[in-house]
Amino acid sequence: MTDLRIPDSIKPVDGRFGSGPSKVRPEGVESLAAVSRTFLGTSHRQKTVKDQVARLRRGLAEFFAMPDGYEVVLANGGTSAFWEVATFGLVRERAQFAEFGEFGAKFVKAVKDAPFLAEPTVHQAPGGQAAFLAAEAGVDTYASVQNETSTGVAVPVRRVAGADQGALLLTDATSGGGSLDVDLRETDVYYLAPQKALGSDGGLWLALMSPAAIERAFEIKASGRYIPQFLDLVTAIEQSRLEQTYNTPALSTVFLAAEQLDWMNAQGGLAWAVKRSAESAAVIYGWAEKSSYATPFVTDPQLRSAAVATIDFEGVDAAAIARALRANGIVDTEPYRKLGRNQLRVALYPTVEPSDVAALTACIDYLAERL
Ligand SMILES: *Cc1c(COP(=O)(O)O)cnc(C)c1O
């Protein structure tokens, strides 16, 4: 059944629609190849590499219009490592979470498992819906996901009204950052990883931190709490200020992310990126709403993500469509496994051409009629 051949005339130019790792621009890879002999395989403690870390940090600050006093901090391990870093280095005692998917749940688990922290409050919502934070006395750290990659639900980044003085807000922007709008003054830590909208490879975590968050990290460290060296946020802050990481980073990841940020900044920065993702979102949700067999999984249009679209199928086997697409070089449209729905998931990051999203819908229609 999967040997159906999609005509080349309707196929997207680039067949990568994965939500992470996501499409890497060929132009970025070519730039990397051009510098490879003087950059790859050279010391990360020397100027050549430090200059790229500096370019990456500058690029992020410009792209997100970083307010005065905020700092870009980075280290190895991706977002999953950052959850542990934040558990050891940012939560003072009591956290509150908005959990509405698999990624949010992982941070909750890290905090629940930490013997030195109090039991957190968790506001939950089922897949396809959103949960929200609410002021609660005694909570020193609030945490939410901007875009839940496992379900395609996105929420605005907003401070918790009525929260205790000095309480921090941590925003997981791993997949939302770079596709969805944000005013960084509305959060204390906006953290992401380079393999999503930043169109690079995985392995790093990147955090834009407010002065209050930086102060919290130093305060907790000074309190004498045991913090594993590799997860020490103060070390990450100090190393980042020196344009380096605590241990060896993937140099190509650093370079590709810096290159992508320069490209996005030249296109018009965050405003441009948000508009482009919104354009792709209008294409795919518009198609699904008109389709006789596809519907947006997220029923509330306000919560529908412009970073990652999830589309339910009825009467058509989504897994068979994903397999046939893959056989035709159009990859990674499979849904988040644990969600267990008859669904496709499509990344709408700014790297993806809106015209390719339109072409993808034509390919899905082509297969749905024939499978
Ligand atoms: C991909 C993703 C993560 C995990 O990122 P890693 O770098 O693989 O650890 C966390 N949160 C969200 C919202 C994500 O989309």
The ligand as an SDF file (V2000), in Angstrom:
LIG
                    3D

 15 15  0  0  0  0  0  0  0  0999 V2000
   11.7400   19.1610   22.1770 C   0  0  0  0  0  0  0  0  0  0  0  0
   11.2190   19.7050   23.4370 C   0  0  0  0  0  0  0  0  0  0  0  0
   11.8630   19.4620   24.6530 C   0  0  0  0  0  0  0  0  0  0  0  0
   13.0570   18.5350   24.7620 C   0  0  0  0  0  0  0  0  0  0  0  0
   14.1890   19.1090   24.2070 O   0  0  0  0  0  0  0  0  0  0  0  0
   15.5820   18.3030   24.2690 P   0  0  0  0  0  0  0  0  0  0  0  0
   16.5800   19.3220   23.8010 O   0  0  0  0  0  0  0  0  0  0  0  0
   15.4410   17.1350   23.3480 O   0  0  0  0  0  0  0  0  0  0  0  0
   15.7980   17.8820   25.6520 O   0  0  0  0  0  0  0  0  0  0  0  0
   11.3570   20.0590   25.7780 C   0  0  0  0  0  0  0  0  0  0  0  0
   10.2740   20.8470   25.7440 N   0  0  0  0  0  0  0  0  0  0  0  0
    9.6190   21.0930   24.5960 C   0  0  0  0  0  0  0  0  0  0  0  0
    8.4140   21.9620   24.6140 C   0  0  0  0  0  0  0  0  0  0  0  0
   10.0720   20.5320   23.4100 C   0  0  0  0  0  0  0  0  0  0  0  0
    9.4230   20.7580   22.2700 O   0  0  0  0  0  0  0  0  0  0  0  0
  1  2  1  0
  2  3  1  0
  2 14  2  0
  3  4  1  0
  3 10  2  0
  4  5  1  0
  5  6  1  0
  6  7  2  0
  6  8  1  0
  6  9  1  0
 10 11  1  0
 11 12  2  0
 12 13  1  0
 12 14  1  0
 14 15  1  0
M  END
$$$$
